[in-house]
Amino acid sequence: MKYNYIGKSGLRVSNICMGTMTFGKKCDKKISFEILDKAYANGVNFFDMAEVYPVPPTAETYGITEGIFGEWMSDKPRDSIIIATKVAGAANGWFVPPVRHGLTAIDAFHITTAIEGSLRRLKTDYIDLYQVHWPDTVVPIEESIEALDQLVRSGKVRYIGTSNENAYGLTKALMTSCYRGFKRFESIQNNFSMLNRRFLDEIAIVCQKEHVGLLPFSPLAGGVLSGKYMPGGNWEGFRFGDYLTNPDPRMKAQASRFANDRSLAAAQKYAVIAEKYGLAPATMAAAWTLSFDFVPSTIVGATHPTQLDDTFKASEITLSKELLRECDSINQEILYPMG
C-alpha cells in the first residue's frame, strides 16, 4: 500500500480508502468486520463513512454504519486509523436526508448536532477528516466554514473537507477561509471514474492550483466497471438491480445514470483494454483514478472481502501511457456516458 498526504494537511493516508456505505444493509456486522479486517491487514488506514449511511438512507437505519465501525475500531490503536465521516447536506439540496426530521442545513446547530452523534457512535473523541456531504445553497458559506472551523479549534476535528461540490463552490469556500482566517477544505469527495470524467472539466484545475485532494467515490462506477453488469443480464442482488426495483424515483434515476446502454457499452470496451494488459477491470478502473496527481486516495467499496483483491492491487501499479491513451480513445468514442 502506498501513502500520500491529503491537500496541505498532516493526514498521511493509504492510497486506497475503504468505503463503508454497505455496512448495516448489504453487509451485516460479521461481513463488515471481515471487510475491515482485510483492509486493515493490507495496510489500509483510511476509512470513509457518513452519518446517513448505510445507503439507501432511511430514518430507521442511519448511523448504523458508524456504529459498526466504532465497534470494530474499539480494540485498534486509534492513531493508526484515519476516520473520514460527513455531516448530512442541506435539505434544500439533491435530496432530503432522513435525519433531524429532514430539516438539515450546514449551519452551526446541525454541524454541532451531527458531530456529537458521529463521535458517540464511533466511540472516539475526534474525527480526522470531517466533510460536508453536499453543499447548502441557502446558508452563507461564511457561516458554514466558521462552524466547521470551531470544531477544529475545539479538537473534535483535525481537518475539514467537502463533497459533491462544483468549481465555484470549492473556490468560494477556499477564498472565504483565506480572507476570514478559517480552516480550509483540504479535500473534495466527488464522483470520478472512467465513466464520469466531468471532474476534469473545471474542478481539477482548482484542486491542482490550490492543493486540494480529490477523494474519488465510485471509481468503479458503482461496480459497472468491474464487468459484472452485462447488457440484458440478471442484475438481481446487484446495487443497481436493487435500485431499479426501489420505489424511490431517486434510486431509479441513479440506476439509469450508472447502468445505461452507453455506460455498459463503454465498460465492455474498457474491459477489453484491461484484458489486453493483463489487468482485472476493477484493478484498472481504480488505478486510473490514482493516475492523477491531485488524487491522494480513491474510495472503494465492497459487499464481501473477496471483492477487495482486485481493487487493492491498484495501490501498487502505475498504468502505462499507452494504456491511458487507449482509455482516452474510448472516452472520445462514448463521451459522457453517464450524462
Beta strands, then each sheet from edge to edge (+ up, - down):
strand 1: 3-5
strand 2: 12-14
strand 3: 16-19
strand 4: 46-48
strand 5: 82-87
strand 6: 127-132
strand 7: 157-163
strand 8: 185-189
strand 9: 213-214
strand 10: 298-300
sheet 1: 1+ 2-
sheet 2: 9+ 8+ 7+ 6+ 5+ 4+ 3+ 10+
end
